[in-house]
Amino acid sequence: MNTESRGAFSVWRDATRFHLRYWRDLAGIFPLLLVPVLSDLLHSLLIRQSLEEKNLSRGKALRDGWGNILSLFAMKLSFEVSAFLWGLIPIYGYIKAIRHRLYWGMASNVMVFEGLSGDAGRNRCRELIDKYSQGLGARTLVTIPSFILVAILLAWVGSGIAYEPLFSYGLLIVVAACFWLSVPWSGAANTFFYLQLIERAKSQTEETNKA
């Protein structure tokens, strides 16, 4: 397995470890972690706390989050509209749409870790993906979640074949798992992916300076 593949899997591993390590803290704001956009922002704030302060303050994260939610929403909406419009164009448009959704995933992190929003924030999101992702973004935030989704569906179908009542009972679990994958789990993964890009940027800068 190449370095990029290991990096992609490690993002989801780190996201899982974060949720397991701090599940008691996260349980107190669990409903908010299910809200798109807000979940991304709270994960960025909480993961930054875990790295800088080694513990979590839900109150501080909520205060900082409410103060920035509108600016973040505007940034993400800009990328989402562009992704939607590109998605109307077959093949080439789909590729561009994926790239804009990668920009979308960087927005909360650029705001929280770098204090950028508006045009400056959007430009920074584009720079991170265009300059440092080098294919890792699509693998991390598109390919792996797709594999996880397929695994969930196969597990559901397989269990239903083995024990038919699980088709109906398992459906609720499948829906919950898919929602968890698409919002809270992805929110944490977005931040750990951002941190990998920052490390790549530092490494490239150091190599350039040495040369």
C-alpha positions as CSV (number, residue, x, y, z in Angstrom):
1,M,0.0,0.0,0.0
2,N,1.4,3.4,-0.9
3,T,1.9,6.4,1.3
4,E,-1.2,8.2,0.1
5,S,-3.4,5.1,0.9
6,R,-1.9,4.8,4.4
7,G,-2.5,8.6,4.9
8,A,-6.1,8.3,3.7
9,F,-6.9,5.4,6.0
10,S,-5.2,7.1,8.9
11,V,-7.5,10.0,8.7
12,W,-10.5,7.8,9.4
13,R,-8.6,5.9,12.0
14,D,-7.8,9.2,13.8
15,A,-11.4,10.4,13.5
16,T,-12.6,7.1,15.1
17,R,-10.1,7.3,17.9
18,F,-11.1,10.9,18.6
19,H,-14.8,9.9,19.0
20,L,-13.9,6.9,21.1
21,R,-11.5,8.8,23.4
22,Y,-13.8,11.8,24.0
23,W,-17.2,10.1,23.8
24,R,-18.3,11.3,27.2
25,D,-17.6,14.9,26.3
26,L,-19.2,14.5,22.9
27,A,-22.3,12.9,24.3
28,G,-23.2,16.2,26.0
29,I,-23.5,17.9,22.7
30,F,-24.5,14.9,20.6
31,P,-27.6,16.5,18.9
32,L,-25.5,19.4,17.7
33,L,-23.0,17.0,16.1
34,L,-25.8,15.7,13.9
35,V,-26.4,19.2,12.3
36,P,-24.5,19.6,9.0
37,V,-22.1,22.6,8.9
38,L,-22.4,23.1,12.7
39,S,-20.9,19.6,13.2
40,D,-17.9,20.5,11.0
41,L,-17.3,23.7,13.0
42,L,-17.6,22.0,16.4
43,H,-15.3,19.1,15.3
44,S,-12.7,21.6,14.2
45,L,-12.9,23.5,17.5
46,L,-12.9,20.4,19.6
47,I,-10.0,18.7,17.8
48,R,-8.0,21.9,18.1
49,Q,-8.6,21.9,21.8
50,S,-7.6,18.2,22.1
51,L,-4.3,19.0,20.3
52,E,-3.5,22.3,22.1
53,E,-5.0,21.8,25.5
54,K,-5.3,18.0,25.7
55,N,-8.9,18.2,26.9
56,L,-12.2,19.4,25.7
57,S,-14.3,22.4,26.7
58,R,-17.8,22.1,25.2
59,G,-18.9,25.5,26.5
60,K,-15.9,27.2,24.8
61,A,-16.5,25.3,21.6
62,L,-20.1,26.3,21.5
63,R,-19.4,30.0,22.2
64,D,-16.8,30.1,19.5
65,G,-19.0,28.1,17.2
66,W,-22.1,30.3,17.4
67,G,-19.9,33.4,16.7
68,N,-18.6,31.9,13.4
69,I,-21.5,29.8,12.1
70,L,-22.8,32.4,9.6
71,S,-19.4,33.1,8.1
72,L,-18.8,29.4,7.8
73,F,-22.2,28.8,6.2
74,A,-21.5,31.5,3.6
75,M,-18.2,29.9,2.7
76,K,-19.6,26.4,2.4
77,L,-22.7,27.6,0.5
78,S,-20.4,29.2,-2.1
79,F,-18.6,25.9,-2.7
80,E,-21.8,23.8,-2.6
81,V,-23.5,26.0,-5.2
82,S,-20.4,25.7,-7.5
83,A,-20.3,21.9,-6.9
84,F,-24.0,21.6,-7.8
85,L,-23.6,23.6,-11.0
86,W,-20.5,21.7,-12.1
87,G,-22.3,18.5,-11.3
88,L,-24.8,19.3,-14.1
89,I,-22.1,18.8,-16.7
90,P,-21.3,15.1,-17.4
91,I,-17.8,13.6,-16.7
92,Y,-15.6,16.7,-16.5
93,G,-18.2,18.5,-14.4
94,Y,-18.4,15.6,-11.9
95,I,-14.6,15.9,-11.4
96,K,-14.9,19.6,-10.8
97,A,-17.8,19.1,-8.4
98,I,-15.8,16.6,-6.3
99,R,-13.0,19.2,-6.1
100,H,-15.3,21.9,-4.9
101,R,-16.7,19.6,-2.2
102,L,-13.1,19.0,-1.1
103,Y,-12.8,22.8,-0.8
104,W,-16.1,22.6,1.2
105,G,-14.5,20.2,3.6
106,M,-11.6,22.5,4.4
107,A,-13.7,25.6,5.2
108,S,-14.3,25.0,9.0
109,N,-10.6,24.1,9.5
110,V,-9.3,27.1,7.7
111,M,-11.6,29.3,9.8
112,V,-10.7,27.7,13.1
113,F,-7.0,27.0,12.7
114,E,-6.0,29.9,10.6
115,G,-8.7,32.5,11.3
116,L,-9.6,33.0,7.7
117,S,-13.1,33.5,6.2
118,G,-14.7,35.2,3.2
119,D,-12.6,35.4,0.0
120,A,-9.4,34.9,1.9
121,G,-10.8,31.7,3.5
122,R,-12.1,30.3,0.2
123,N,-8.8,31.0,-1.5
124,R,-6.9,29.2,1.3
125,C,-9.3,26.2,0.9
126,R,-8.5,26.0,-2.8
127,E,-4.8,26.4,-2.2
128,L,-4.7,23.5,0.3
129,I,-6.5,21.1,-2.1
130,D,-5.0,22.2,-5.4
131,K,-1.4,22.5,-4.1
132,Y,-1.0,19.8,-1.5
133,S,-3.7,17.2,-1.9
134,Q,-2.3,15.5,-5.0
135,G,-5.1,13.0,-5.2
136,L,-5.2,12.2,-1.5
137,G,-8.3,14.3,-1.0
138,A,-10.6,12.3,-3.3
139,R,-9.2,9.0,-1.8
140,T,-9.7,10.2,1.7
141,L,-13.1,12.0,1.6
142,V,-14.8,10.2,-1.3
143,T,-13.3,6.7,-1.9
144,I,-13.0,5.5,1.6
145,P,-16.4,6.7,2.7
146,S,-17.9,4.9,-0.3
147,F,-16.2,1.7,0.7
148,I,-17.5,2.1,4.3
149,L,-21.0,2.7,3.0
150,V,-20.8,-0.4,0.8
151,A,-19.5,-2.4,3.8
152,I,-22.5,-1.3,5.9
153,L,-25.0,-2.2,3.2
154,L,-23.3,-5.6,2.6
155,A,-23.4,-6.4,6.3
156,W,-27.1,-5.5,6.4
157,V,-27.9,-7.7,3.4
158,G,-25.7,-10.5,4.7
159,S,-27.3,-10.5,8.1
160,G,-30.7,-10.3,6.5
161,I,-30.0,-13.4,4.4
162,A,-28.9,-15.3,7.5
163,Y,-31.8,-14.1,9.6
164,E,-34.6,-12.5,7.7
165,P,-36.1,-10.3,10.4
166,L,-32.8,-8.4,10.4
167,F,-33.8,-6.8,7.0
168,S,-36.4,-4.7,8.8
169,Y,-34.8,-4.3,12.2
170,G,-31.4,-3.6,10.7
171,L,-32.7,-0.9,8.4
172,L,-32.8,1.6,11.2
173,I,-29.3,0.7,12.2
174,V,-28.1,1.1,8.6
175,V,-29.8,4.5,8.3
176,A,-28.3,5.7,11.5
177,A,-24.8,4.4,10.5
178,C,-25.0,6.1,7.1
179,F,-26.0,9.4,8.8
180,W,-23.2,9.1,11.3
181,L,-20.8,8.5,8.4
182,S,-22.0,11.5,6.4
183,V,-22.1,14.0,9.3
184,P,-20.2,13.5,12.6
185,W,-17.6,11.0,11.4
186,S,-16.9,12.9,8.2
187,G,-16.7,16.2,10.2
188,A,-13.9,14.7,12.3
189,A,-12.2,13.2,9.2
190,N,-12.3,16.6,7.4
191,T,-10.2,18.1,10.2
192,F,-7.7,15.3,10.4
193,F,-7.3,15.4,6.7
194,Y,-6.7,19.2,6.9
195,L,-4.0,18.5,9.5
196,Q,-2.3,16.1,7.1
197,L,-2.3,18.7,4.4
198,I,-0.7,21.2,6.8
199,E,2.0,18.7,7.5
200,R,2.5,18.2,3.7
201,A,2.8,21.9,3.2
202,K,5.4,22.2,6.0
203,S,7.4,19.3,4.5
204,Q,7.4,20.8,1.0
205,T,8.4,24.2,2.4
206,E,11.3,22.6,4.3
207,E,12.4,20.7,1.3
208,T,12.3,23.8,-0.9
209,N,14.3,25.7,1.7
210,K,17.0,23.0,1.9
211,A,17.3,22.9,-1.9
